């Protein structure tokens, strides 16, 4: 974020030290984002390892974070040009155009193997039920299958979420509310877990 965004808009209303919540949750509120998005790089630069803090303790660490898929590769390079709006939209449309659409008809899952075949270097596309732009019920259940963050919705871009799994790119589109919902083939039903 730019210095001026922080100094002129966010700093004057930044939650004080007595507020018992995470600054990142506060920053993601609609009244603070104002339609802006946080850039989520293709390769996560964070790793949660703390066992104590404001909302984390050893029990939470062992019970939640130890079961999550985390990127542990170091030395990865990231091209900032890829996340500029026009470039990002072009890349998403290109990926959707070459993706294999997954037709998942079961109403439950155990893990990412239920969705993604054992391949490498492929792009997969999955449509999930999303009746409203702020309804993430299906996503939060599917996130558990992929062992991704499932405590709240994060990283969505116009009803689409993209991530890497088993060395493949995965694109999940909320139907019918996503800006990308028109890419859904007629014969595919959106997943509703």
C-alpha positions in Angstrom: 0.0 0.0 0.0 1.1 3.5 -0.6 2.3 5.7 2.3 -0.4 8.3 1.4 -3.2 5.6 1.7 -1.9 4.7 5.1 -1.2 8.2 6.4 -4.3 9.9 5.0 -7.0 7.3 5.2 -6.1 4.3 7.5 -3.8 5.7 10.2 -6.4 8.1 11.6 -8.8 5.3 12.3 -6.3 2.4 12.9 -7.5 0.2 15.8 -5.6 1.0 19.0 -3.7 -1.4 21.2 -6.6 -2.1 23.4 -8.7 -3.5 20.5 -8.5 -7.3 20.8 -8.6 -8.2 17.1 -6.2 -8.7 14.3 -5.2 -5.7 12.2 -5.5 -7.8 9.0 -9.2 -8.7 9.8 -9.9 -5.0 10.4 -8.1 -4.0 7.2 -10.2 -6.5 5.1 -13.5 -4.9 6.2 -15.5 -3.4 3.3 -15.5 0.1 4.8 -11.7 0.0 4.8 -11.0 -1.8 1.5 -13.6 0.3 -0.5 -13.5 -2.1 -3.4 -9.7 -2.5 -3.3 -8.1 -5.9 -3.1 -5.0 -7.2 -1.3 -2.6 -8.7 -3.7 -2.3 -12.4 -3.1 0.9 -13.7 -4.8 1.1 -17.0 -6.5 3.6 -18.1 -3.9 2.8 -17.3 -0.3 5.4 -15.4 1.5 4.1 -16.2 5.0 4.4 -19.2 7.2 2.5 -19.4 10.5 4.8 -21.0 13.2 3.9 -19.1 16.4 2.4 -21.0 19.2 1.4 -18.0 21.3 -0.1 -14.6 20.5 -3.3 -12.6 20.6 -5.5 -15.3 19.0 -3.1 -18.2 18.8 -2.0 -20.7 21.5 -0.3 -24.1 21.4 -3.7 -25.9 21.1 -4.8 -23.8 18.1 -1.3 -24.2 16.5 -1.4 -28.0 16.8 -5.1 -28.4 16.1 -5.4 -26.1 13.1 -2.1 -25.0 11.5 -0.3 -28.3 11.6 -3.0 -29.8 9.3 -2.8 -27.0 6.7 -0.9 -27.1 3.5 1.9 -24.5 3.6 4.4 -23.6 1.0 7.9 -24.2 2.3 9.9 -23.5 -0.9 12.4 -20.7 -0.4 14.0 -18.5 -3.0 11.0 -18.1 -5.3 10.8 -15.1 -7.6 7.6 -13.1 -8.1 6.8 -10.9 -11.1 4.9 -7.9 -9.8 3.7 -7.0 -13.4 1.5 -10.1 -13.3 -0.7 -8.7 -10.6 -1.4 -5.3 -12.2 -5.2 -5.3 -13.0 -5.1 -5.5 -16.7 -2.4 -8.1 -16.8 -4.0 -10.2 -14.1 -7.4 -10.2 -15.8 -5.8 -11.2 -19.1 -3.9 -14.0 -17.4 -7.1 -15.3 -15.6 -9.0 -15.4 -18.9 -6.1 -17.2 -20.6 -6.0 -19.8 -17.8 -9.7 -20.3 -17.8 -9.6 -20.8 -21.6 -7.1 -23.7 -21.3 -8.4 -25.2 -18.1 -9.9 -28.6 -17.7 -13.3 -28.2 -16.1 -13.8 -30.6 -13.2 -17.3 -32.2 -12.8 -17.6 -33.0 -9.2 -21.0 -34.4 -8.2 -20.5 -35.7 -4.7 -21.7 -33.8 -1.7 -18.7 -34.3 0.5 -14.9 -34.7 0.2 -12.0 -36.0 2.2 -9.0 -34.2 0.7 -7.6 -32.6 -2.4 -7.3 -36.0 -4.1 -11.1 -36.0 -4.4 -10.8 -33.1 -6.8 -7.5 -32.9 -8.5 -6.1 -35.8 -10.6 -2.5 -36.9 -10.2 -1.0 -34.6 -12.8 1.6 -31.9 -13.0 1.5 -28.6 -14.9 -2.3 -28.6 -15.6 -4.9 -25.9 -15.0 -8.2 -27.1 -13.4 -11.4 -25.2 -13.1 -14.2 -25.9 -10.6 -17.5 -24.1 -10.3 -19.1 -23.9 -6.8 -22.4 -22.6 -5.7 -22.3 -19.0 -4.6 -25.8 -17.4 -4.5 -24.6 -14.0 -3.3 -21.2 -12.3 -3.6 -20.7 -12.5 0.1 -21.9 -16.1 0.6 -19.0 -18.4 1.0 -20.6 -21.5 2.6 -19.6 -23.9 -0.2 -16.1 -22.4 -0.4 -15.4 -22.8 3.3 -16.3 -26.5 3.1 -14.2 -27.0 0.0 -11.3 -25.2 1.5 -11.2 -27.9 4.2 -10.9 -30.5 1.5 -7.8 -28.7 0.1 -6.5 -28.1 3.6 -6.5 -24.3 2.9 -7.6 -21.5 5.3 -11.2 -22.2 6.1 -12.0 -20.0 9.1 -13.3 -17.2 6.9 -13.2 -16.2 3.2 -10.0 -14.6 1.9 -8.3 -14.1 -1.4 -11.3 -14.0 -3.7 -11.2 -11.8 -6.7 -14.6 -11.1 -8.2 -15.9 -14.4 -7.0 -12.9 -16.4 -8.2 -10.1 -17.9 -6.2 -6.8 -19.3 -7.6 -4.2 -21.4 -6.0 -1.6 -24.2 -6.7 -2.3 -27.8 -5.6 -0.2 -30.8 -6.4 1.9 -28.8 -8.9 -1.3 -27.7 -10.8 -3.1 -24.5 -10.9 -6.7 -24.6 -9.5 -9.3 -22.0 -10.3 -12.6 -22.0 -8.4 -15.4 -19.8 -9.6 -18.5 -19.0 -7.6 -21.7 -19.5 -9.6 -23.8 -17.5 -10.5 -22.4 -14.4 -8.8 -18.8 -14.4 -10.1 -17.8 -12.0 -12.9 -16.4 -15.3 -14.5 -19.6 -17.3 -14.1 -20.3 -17.1 -17.8 -17.4 -19.5 -18.4 -19.4 -22.4 -16.9 -20.4 -25.0 -19.5 -24.2 -25.7 -19.5 -23.8 -29.3 -18.6 -21.7 -28.6 -15.4 -23.5 -28.2 -12.1 -21.8 -26.0 -9.5 -20.5 -28.0 -6.5 -22.6 -27.5 -3.3 -21.0 -29.2 -0.3 
